[in-house]
Amino acid sequence: MAGVLTLPATGPRRVGLLARLARRPSACIGLVLLGLVAGAGLAAPVLFPGDPLDMVGAPLQWPGTDPAFPLGTDMLGRDIAAGIAHGARISLMIGAVATLVALVIGVGIGAAAGYYGGHIEAALMRLTELFQTIPPFLFTLAIVAVLQPSIPTIVLAIGLTGWPALARLVRAEVLRLRDGELVQSSIVIGASDARIIGLHILPNVLAPVIVSASILVANAILTESSLAFLGLGDPNVVSWGAMVGAGREVIRTDWFVAAAPGLAIVAAVLALNLLGDGLNDALDLKRELR
């Protein structure tokens, strides 16, 4: 009918990532916990400027006994609060860098296998399956034991054992996108493989990769803590796992020595897992647009 103004239908409004995360209580709890852990690590040099491995008080002071040591001291008179704060920096740094190593390897292998297919895919997937047949923690343990415990060695070992699942995930996503119109059009106009993978494929697999990365960081923190608990951590830095390992000697009489760093590990891993769950929901745009 003439004279009738037709307004274009507006599609579902895409809400920002942070707004979608804010609607999920688990993600909010994860962000708060992770913020506390990261804040403790960043503030450690200011709050506890000395070496956290120094003996600064009487041994085995219970929490609340001395205001200077709010979480008490361990068997050697070291400040437990200082150890937890400085340990947060080490744990988060190892988790982040080891995850970056796993991402580079996993995304590279997965993208190449999914895009090229054929013999390249078969060879890369056999390599991935070979790594998956080896228990990750035992493999990490062997690498650190052979190369001697140090921060670079631990980061390398965790990164080398964390990529196979990510590679399979990326390969599956690339296989789904490879036959899409955008990729096929780029091939027809002569775009290079690197350009197609970098501009048209990888940006569309970021959502599952980001979610997996948060879980990889949590697993890396757990693995580093386990290595330190077994005495294979870097002896020159404070570690939550090493603190728990030292505290087991007095766990019946002075349980707080092991409990405090143990709770720090639980908080960091729980935060990253909750955040990962929240990101999984928030980045699921199909669910958001329904």
JOLINFEN-V789376 format. One record per helix or strand of 2 or more residues. SS is the DSSP state (h for helix, s for strand). FROM is the first residue (numbers start at 1). TO is the last residue. If there is no record, write none. Layout:
BEGIN
ss	from	to
SS	FROM	TO
SS	FROM	TO
END
This chain:
BEGIN
ss	from	to
h	17	22
h	25	47
h	80	116
h	118	132
h	136	147
h	151	161
h	164	178
h	181	188
h	193	229
h	240	250
h	256	282
h	285	289
END
